[in-house]
C-alpha cells in the first residue's frame, strides 16, 4: 500500500501568477518522502545527518495536470519501486479534491558517503521500500 501525505499549499509555495511554482513541487514530494520514512520509525535526523550511506536524487521529473493555488488542501501518495541493486524510484501523485493534479518521480542511488561510490541497498532500506508498496 502506498503512503499518503496531507498538506496545504502556502503562499510561499506560489509564484507571481498565484500558482504553485514548478520547483516547489519537488520540495512537496520530498516532504512526503521524509514523512514516509518517519512513519516507518526511521529517525530522519540520523538518516540525513552524517550517515555512512546516502541516497541522492539522480533524476527527477514532474507532469502538471492542473494548477494548485494558495489554500488548496492536497494529498500526496507515494509509491517506491526498487529498480536496481543500488537504485530505487519513488512515484508521487498529488491530488486536490480527489482529482489528480501532478505526477512526479524521483530516482535515488545508494552511495557510500566516504568513497562516493554506488553500493547496494541495505536490507533495512529494501524492507522499508517494500513496506510502502
N, C-alpha and C positions, 0 to 999 in steps of 0.2 A: 504494500500500500504506500502511496506517495505521501509526503509530508505537506501540510498546509500551514501557511504563514499569513497572518492578517495584519493589515496596515492601512493607515490613512495617508493620502497624498497631502503633503505640506506645501506651503507657499515656496519654501526654499527648494523644492523639487522641480519647480516650473521655470519656464523661460519667459522672455518678454511678450510672447504671444499668449501666455497664460496656460500653456500645456506642459506636461512633463518633458523636461529637457532630455534628449535621447541618451546621453551618457549616464544619467541618473537611474535609468532602468537597470543597468548592471549593478549599481550600488544597492538597489532594492533587492535584486536577486541575491547579492552577497549577504544581505541581512537575513534573507530566508535560509541561506546555506548555514550561517552561523547559528540561527535558531534551531535548525535541524540537528546540528552537532550537539547543541546543548540538550535537546530533547532525548538524545541517546546517552546522556550522562557524561559527555566529554567536557572537560574544563577548558573553555576556549582561551582563557588566558595562557594556560600551559601549552595548548595546541598551537597558538600563534606567536608565543614569546620564547625565543631561544630554543626552538625544537632541534632535534637531531635530523629529522626529516621534514620536508616541506612539500606543499602541493601547489606550486604556482600555476596560474592560468596561462595556457599557451595558445588558446583560441577562444574567441567569444563572438556570438552573433545574436542579433535580435530582429524580429519582424514585428512591425507595428500595425495593428489591425484597426484600432480605434484610439482616439485621443483620450488622455487622462487629465483631469483638472484638479486644482486645489480643493480639498474636502472630499474627494471621491474615496469611498471605502472599497478596498480591494482585497483579494486574497490571491496568494501565490502558491501553486502546487509545484513541488519539485520532485523529480524522479531521477535518481542516479543510475548510471549504466557503466559497468566495467567494460572497457573496450580493448585493453591490452594488459599485460602483466604489470606495467608501470603507469597505466593511464586510465582515467575514468572521465565520463561526461556527466553533466547534470542538465537535464531538460527542465525548463521553467515555463509555466503557463500562468499568466496573470489575468484575473477575471475581475470585472466590476458588474454587479447585479447579474451574476451567472453568465455574463457574456464575455467570451474570450477577447482580450484586449491586446495582449502582447505574447509572443512566443520567443523564448530566448534559450541559449545554450552556452555553457562554459565547459571547456575541456581542460583538465588538470593533469599534470605529470608529477609523479613522485620522485623527489631527488634527495640525495644525501646533502645536507646543508654545508658540510665542510668541503667535500670534493666537488659539489655542484653537478654530480653525475646522476643519471637516471638509475633508480633502483626499483625493485618490485614492491608492489603494495603489500603492507603488512597484513597479517591475518586479522588484526583488530580493525583495520580500515575496510577490508573486504567484508567483514561481518557487519560493520556499520552501513556500508553501501547496500548490502543485501536486506538489512532490516528496514530500509527506507523504500524498498521497491514494492 
